[in-house]
């Protein structure tokens, strides 16, 4: 098990199309802002099969997940893209429309002990969540006090399962560990279609 010591490069990409049984197509992705924190909660089924006054079997499969994501801030453009706000000339309007489906990911900076050398090394986990919607459920604004207090927004995401091939397996997220930070960036930018292409499927 690795210990988490940092977080970098939060990115997202709009879902252009998704048909169950086929790969998701993403449009051009963007970097959200500098990362501060992300908390993922997996929603699991809880079923116990009992007989003879004891547990014979149980289930704990994933049913969905939520993400609370905090960044250094979100621009008007990012709010529009991630939350579905409507742009009218130079104004942005919040309506009753649902937020768009997007893919979202980031890099976890980790430390682990190399089992061969015994040396503690830094490694990098790239995470990509295939399909979710974000909302901004609360914002706090206060007058300036004697010392500056830094308040940043927390976006609340709700994830959905997808079926991307004929195996009928419900999929939620992908992760891969890299020894190089640049390799992790390359992998994640490929998932989020930040490499300059018009679409990417995964």
C-alpha positions in Angstrom: 0.0 0.0 0.0 1.3 3.5 -0.9 1.1 6.6 1.2 -0.3 9.8 -0.4 1.8 12.9 -0.1 0.5 15.2 -2.9 -1.9 15.8 -5.8 -1.4 17.5 -9.2 -2.9 18.2 -12.6 -6.7 18.0 -12.3 -8.3 17.7 -15.7 -11.6 17.1 -17.4 -13.1 16.4 -20.8 -16.7 16.7 -22.0 -18.4 13.6 -23.1 -19.3 14.0 -26.8 -21.1 10.7 -27.1 -21.8 7.5 -25.2 -23.8 4.5 -26.2 -23.8 1.5 -23.8 -21.7 -1.3 -25.1 -19.2 1.1 -26.9 -16.3 3.3 -25.8 -17.0 6.8 -24.6 -16.0 9.6 -26.9 -14.6 12.8 -25.2 -14.2 16.2 -26.7 -11.2 18.5 -26.1 -10.2 18.5 -22.4 -8.9 21.2 -20.1 -6.9 21.7 -16.9 -9.2 22.8 -14.1 -6.8 24.7 -11.9 -4.1 23.9 -9.4 -5.2 20.9 -7.2 -5.7 21.2 -3.5 -7.7 18.1 -2.5 -10.0 15.3 -3.7 -12.0 12.9 -1.5 -13.6 9.9 -3.2 -16.3 7.9 -1.5 -17.3 4.6 -3.1 -20.9 3.6 -2.7 -21.0 -0.2 -2.3 -23.9 -2.7 -2.0 -24.2 -4.4 1.3 -25.9 -7.8 1.1 -25.5 -10.6 3.6 -26.6 -14.2 3.0 -27.1 -16.0 6.2 -27.9 -19.6 7.2 -27.5 -21.7 10.4 -27.1 -18.5 12.4 -24.0 -17.4 10.5 -22.9 -15.5 7.4 -22.6 -17.8 4.4 -21.8 -15.2 1.8 -21.8 -11.4 1.2 -21.6 -8.8 -1.6 -19.8 -5.5 -1.7 -19.8 -4.5 -5.3 -19.5 -0.8 -6.3 -22.8 0.9 -7.1 -21.4 4.4 -7.7 -19.2 7.1 -6.1 -19.0 10.7 -5.1 -16.0 13.1 -5.3 -15.5 16.3 -3.4 -12.8 18.2 -5.3 -11.1 21.4 -4.1 -9.0 23.5 -6.4 -7.2 26.9 -6.3 -10.3 28.3 -8.0 -12.4 28.0 -11.1 -12.6 30.5 -13.9 -15.9 31.5 -15.6 -15.0 29.4 -18.6 -14.3 26.3 -16.4 -17.6 26.9 -14.5 -19.5 27.0 -17.8 -17.8 23.8 -19.1 -18.0 21.7 -15.9 -21.3 23.0 -14.4 -23.4 23.8 -17.4 -23.7 27.6 -16.8 -25.0 29.5 -19.8 -22.9 32.3 -21.4 -24.8 35.3 -22.7 -22.3 37.8 -24.2 -20.0 38.5 -21.3 -22.4 37.2 -18.6 -22.8 33.7 -17.2 -26.2 32.5 -16.0 -27.1 29.7 -13.6 -30.2 27.9 -14.8 -32.2 24.8 -13.9 -30.3 22.8 -16.5 -28.4 19.7 -15.3 -24.6 19.8 -15.5 -23.0 18.0 -18.5 -21.5 14.6 -18.3 -17.7 14.7 -18.2 -14.6 12.6 -17.6 -12.4 13.8 -14.8 -8.9 12.9 -13.5 -5.8 13.9 -11.5 -2.5 12.6 -10.4 -1.8 11.3 -6.8 1.8 11.7 -5.7 2.7 8.6 -3.5 5.6 7.2 -1.6 6.3 3.5 -1.3 9.1 1.2 -0.3 10.8 -0.6 -3.2 10.5 -4.3 -2.4 13.8 -5.1 -4.0 16.1 -2.3 -2.8 14.2 -1.3 0.4 14.5 2.3 -0.7 11.5 4.6 -0.3 10.5 6.0 -3.7 8.1 8.5 -5.1 5.6 7.2 -7.6 2.6 8.7 -9.4 -0.9 7.4 -9.7 -2.9 8.6 -12.6 -6.7 8.4 -12.0 -9.4 8.8 -14.6 -13.1 8.8 -13.7 -15.1 7.9 -16.8 -18.4 9.6 -16.4 -19.7 12.0 -13.7 -21.5 15.3 -13.1 -20.2 18.1 -10.9 -22.1 20.7 -9.0 -21.2 23.6 -6.8 -23.5 23.2 -3.9 -22.3 26.0 -1.7 -20.1 29.1 -1.8 -19.0 31.3 1.1 -18.0 34.9 0.9 -16.9 37.1 3.8 -15.5 40.5 4.4 -11.8 41.0 4.7 -10.5 40.6 8.3 -7.2 41.6 9.9 -5.5 38.7 8.1 -6.3 37.2 4.7 -8.3 34.0 4.7 -8.1 31.9 1.5 -11.4 30.4 0.5 -11.6 28.1 -2.4 -14.6 26.3 -4.0 -15.3 22.6 -3.5 -17.0 20.9 -6.5 -19.3 17.9 -5.6 -19.3 15.2 -8.2 -21.6 12.2 -8.6 -20.2 9.3 -10.7 -22.1 6.9 -12.9 -21.2 3.4 -14.2 -20.7 2.8 -17.9 -20.6 -0.3 -20.1 -17.9 0.2 -22.8 -17.8 -3.2 -24.5 -19.9 -6.3 -25.0 -18.7 -7.9 -21.8 -21.5 -6.0 -20.0 -19.1 -5.1 -17.2 -20.0 -1.9 -15.4 -16.9 0.4 -15.2 -16.3 3.5 -13.1 -12.6 4.5 -13.1 -9.2 3.7 -14.3 -5.8 4.1 -12.5 -2.2 3.4 -13.3 1.0 3.9 -11.4 4.1 5.5 -13.0 7.7 5.9 -11.8 7.9 9.2 -13.8 5.7 12.2 -13.3 6.0 13.2 -16.9 4.7 9.7 -17.9 1.7 10.2 -15.6 1.0 13.6 -17.2 1.2 12.0 -20.7 -1.2 9.2 -19.7 -3.7 11.5 -18.1 -3.6 14.1 -20.8 -4.3 11.3 -23.3 -7.4 10.2 -21.3 -8.6 13.8 -21.1 -7.9 14.6 -24.8 -5.6 17.5 -24.0 -3.0 16.4 -26.6 -4.7 18.5 -29.3 -7.0 16.0 -31.0 -10.7 16.7 -31.5 -11.9 13.4 -29.9 -10.6 10.5 -28.0 -12.3 7.3 -26.9 -11.8 5.2 -23.8 
